[in-house]
């Protein structure tokens, strides 16, 4: 099947340098199943993405 193909979203996030923060957020969501318990991970991912976006501007 196509499971061997990398997800385009994962590829995009890897290019930002925020893959670790994204993985931590995904793991929290898988465990907690509630965004309210993952605010630290969400904030870290958001901050990383904002930093990457500023570097692009």
Backbone torsions as a table, in degrees:
resi	resn	phi	psi	omega
1	UNK	NA	-171.2	-176.8
2	UNK	-90.6	15.2	-178.4
3	UNK	-65.4	-22.9	-179.3
4	UNK	-74.6	-19.2	-179.8
5	UNK	-76.3	138.3	179.8
6	UNK	-76.8	141.6	178.5
7	UNK	-65.0	131.0	179.9
8	UNK	-59.9	-32.0	178.2
9	UNK	-67.4	-43.3	177.5
10	UNK	-61.9	-38.9	178.2
11	UNK	-62.4	-45.2	179.6
12	UNK	-62.1	-45.3	-179.1
13	UNK	-65.3	-37.8	177.9
14	UNK	-59.9	-36.8	179.8
15	UNK	-67.6	-22.0	-179.3
16	UNK	-82.0	-18.0	-174.4
17	UNK	85.5	11.1	-177.0
18	UNK	-108.5	19.2	-176.0
19	UNK	-63.5	-38.1	-179.6
20	UNK	-63.4	-45.8	179.7
21	UNK	-64.5	-38.2	178.7
22	UNK	-65.2	-43.3	179.4
23	UNK	-62.1	-43.0	178.7
24	UNK	-62.6	-39.0	177.1
25	UNK	-65.4	-44.3	179.2
26	UNK	-61.8	-42.0	179.7
27	UNK	-64.8	-41.2	177.6
28	UNK	-62.0	-45.8	-179.6
29	UNK	-63.8	-37.4	178.7
30	UNK	-65.4	-36.7	-178.2
31	UNK	-79.8	-48.0	-172.2
32	UNK	-88.9	-31.4	-177.7
33	UNK	57.0	31.3	-179.4
34	UNK	-158.7	119.0	-177.7
35	UNK	-56.4	-30.6	-176.1
36	UNK	-61.5	-26.5	-179.8
37	UNK	-89.7	-1.0	-175.2
38	UNK	-120.1	25.5	-175.4
39	UNK	-63.4	-37.7	179.4
40	UNK	-64.1	-43.3	179.5
41	UNK	-67.7	-40.0	178.9
42	UNK	-63.3	-44.0	179.6
43	UNK	-63.4	-42.3	179.7
44	UNK	-63.9	-41.7	179.2
45	UNK	-66.8	-45.0	179.0
46	UNK	-60.4	-46.5	-179.7
47	UNK	-61.0	-40.4	178.2
48	UNK	-63.2	-44.9	-179.2
49	UNK	-65.9	-39.6	177.7
50	UNK	-63.0	-43.7	178.2
51	UNK	-60.1	-45.1	178.9
52	UNK	-61.3	-43.0	-179.0
53	UNK	-63.0	-40.3	178.9
54	UNK	-63.8	-35.5	178.0
55	UNK	-67.3	-27.7	-179.1
56	UNK	-78.7	-25.5	-177.0
57	UNK	-75.8	NA	NA
